[in-house]
Amino acid sequence: MKYVKLGLTFLFGAFMIFGGVNHFLKPEMYYPFIPDFLPQSFINLSSGVLEIVLGVGAFIPATRSKATMGIFILMILFLPLHIWDVFKEHPAIGSHLAAIIRVPVQFLFIFITWFISKKN
């Protein structure tokens, strides 16, 4: 079980780094997820930096526990955005079906990040 947890930790670390870098390379991909009343550029860039920091932290044994807890919290914070996307006329993720599928996937991400953030 230890190696499964470590593998998932590294997978989510890489996932977070990739997503964080993508916030800078393709910001237009993330803008539709950000509610109009929030400063889109700031939220997008801040999220990108946070995702990179947490992803890198997941690879470092001394910061792994806090980084994976941060990823867990971030997955919870992203959940309302994915639920909101289901009810939009034009979902940010593409189709309504993709938006609907994304919600249980987000719950799966929440569960996995909870699992990897637990101390043994």
C-alpha positions as CSV (number, residue, x, y, z in Angstrom):
1,M,0.0,0.0,0.0
2,K,3.0,2.3,0.7
3,Y,4.1,2.1,-2.9
4,V,0.6,2.7,-4.2
5,K,0.3,5.8,-2.1
6,L,3.8,7.1,-3.2
7,G,2.9,6.4,-6.8
8,L,-0.4,8.3,-6.6
9,T,1.5,11.1,-4.8
10,F,4.0,11.4,-7.6
11,L,1.2,11.2,-10.2
12,F,-0.8,14.0,-8.6
13,G,2.4,16.0,-8.1
14,A,3.1,15.7,-11.8
15,F,-0.5,16.4,-12.6
16,M,-0.4,19.6,-10.5
17,I,2.8,20.8,-12.1
18,F,1.5,20.2,-15.6
19,G,-1.8,22.0,-14.8
20,G,0.0,24.9,-13.2
21,V,2.4,25.4,-16.1
22,N,-0.7,25.2,-18.4
23,H,-2.2,28.2,-16.6
24,F,0.6,30.3,-18.1
25,L,0.8,28.6,-21.5
26,K,-3.0,28.4,-22.2
27,P,-4.7,30.8,-19.8
28,E,-7.8,31.1,-22.1
29,M,-8.5,27.4,-21.3
30,Y,-9.0,28.3,-17.6
31,Y,-10.9,31.6,-17.9
32,P,-14.3,30.0,-18.6
33,F,-14.1,28.2,-15.2
34,I,-13.5,31.4,-13.3
35,P,-16.7,33.3,-12.3
36,D,-17.0,36.7,-14.0
37,F,-17.1,38.6,-10.7
38,L,-13.5,37.5,-9.9
39,P,-10.4,39.0,-11.5
40,Q,-9.7,36.3,-14.1
41,S,-6.0,37.0,-14.8
42,F,-5.1,37.1,-11.1
43,I,-7.1,34.0,-10.2
44,N,-5.6,32.1,-13.2
45,L,-2.0,33.0,-12.5
46,S,-2.3,32.5,-8.7
47,S,-3.8,29.1,-9.3
48,G,-1.0,28.2,-11.6
49,V,1.7,29.3,-9.1
50,L,-0.1,27.4,-6.3
51,E,-0.5,24.2,-8.4
52,I,3.2,24.3,-9.3
53,V,4.3,24.9,-5.7
54,L,2.1,22.1,-4.4
55,G,3.1,19.7,-7.2
56,V,6.8,20.3,-6.5
57,G,6.1,19.9,-2.8
58,A,4.6,16.5,-3.4
59,F,8.0,15.3,-4.6
60,I,10.0,16.5,-1.6
61,P,9.8,14.2,1.4
62,A,10.0,17.1,3.9
63,T,7.1,19.0,2.4
64,R,5.1,16.0,1.0
65,S,2.5,15.9,3.8
66,K,1.6,19.6,3.6
67,A,1.7,19.7,-0.2
68,T,-0.7,16.7,-0.5
69,M,-3.0,18.3,2.1
70,G,-2.9,21.5,0.0
71,I,-3.8,19.5,-3.2
72,F,-6.7,17.9,-1.3
73,I,-8.0,21.4,-0.2
74,L,-7.5,22.7,-3.8
75,M,-9.6,19.8,-5.2
76,I,-12.4,20.6,-2.7
77,L,-12.2,24.3,-3.7
78,F,-12.4,23.4,-7.4
79,L,-15.5,21.2,-6.8
80,P,-18.1,24.1,-6.9
81,L,-16.6,25.3,-10.2
82,H,-17.2,21.9,-11.8
83,I,-20.8,21.7,-10.3
84,W,-21.5,25.2,-11.6
85,D,-20.2,24.2,-15.0
86,V,-22.9,21.5,-15.3
87,F,-25.6,24.2,-15.2
88,K,-24.0,26.7,-17.6
89,E,-25.5,27.1,-21.0
90,H,-22.0,26.5,-22.5
91,P,-19.9,24.5,-20.1
92,A,-16.3,25.5,-19.9
93,I,-15.2,21.9,-20.1
94,G,-16.9,21.5,-23.5
95,S,-20.2,19.6,-23.5
96,H,-22.8,19.1,-20.9
97,L,-22.0,15.4,-20.8
98,A,-18.3,16.2,-20.1
99,A,-19.3,18.6,-17.4
100,I,-21.6,16.0,-15.8
101,I,-18.8,13.3,-15.9
102,R,-16.3,15.8,-14.5
103,V,-18.2,16.1,-11.2
104,P,-17.8,12.4,-10.1
105,V,-14.2,12.6,-11.4
106,Q,-13.6,15.5,-9.1
107,F,-15.0,13.5,-6.2
108,L,-12.5,10.7,-7.1
109,F,-9.7,13.3,-7.1
110,I,-10.8,14.5,-3.7
111,F,-10.8,10.9,-2.4
112,I,-7.4,10.1,-3.8
113,T,-5.8,13.3,-2.5
114,W,-7.4,12.7,0.9
115,F,-5.8,9.2,0.8
116,I,-2.3,10.4,-0.2
117,S,-2.4,13.3,2.4
118,K,-3.1,11.0,5.3
119,K,-0.2,10.1,7.5
120,N,0.1,6.3,7.3
